[in-house]
Amino acid sequence: MTRDSSLLASGQTGANCCVRVWNYKTADCLSVFKVNASALFTINFSESGSVLAAAGRDNHNKTVSSNVILMSIFVVEGPKM
């Protein structure tokens, strides 16, 4: 969750691994990021809330500390998905 509690990130693992960004107050899904991984260990926003980082296991079942996905969050408000 962002520091101001406006955005929440959730992760889905498995064959359709993805990260979703939600407007916490309205429960609207703002973005869906497909992730080239089979499992997610952590998802965290930067202090400003403009960058989202996720780390996990790749599709070869290897945990690599450099396997970090960075996503820039540009849309704070958007249409329902």
MOFENLIN-V480790 format. One record per backbone hydrogen bond with DSSP energy under -1.0 kcal/mol. CO is the residue of the C=O (numbers start at 1). NH is the residue of the N-H. Records with the same first field share a line. If there is no record, write none. Layout:
# MOFENLIN-V480790
CO = NH / NH
This chain:
# MOFENLIN-V480790
2 = 5
6 = 24
7 = 2
8 = 22
10 = 20
12 = 18
14 = 17
17 = 35
18 = 12
19 = 33
20 = 10
21 = 30 / 31
22 = 8
23 = 27
28 = 23
31 = 21
33 = 19
35 = 37
38 = 14
39 = 57
42 = 55
44 = 53
50 = 73
51 = 46
52 = 71
53 = 44
54 = 69
55 = 41 / 42
57 = 38 / 39
58 = 61
62 = 58
64 = 67
66 = 68
67 = 56
69 = 54
71 = 52
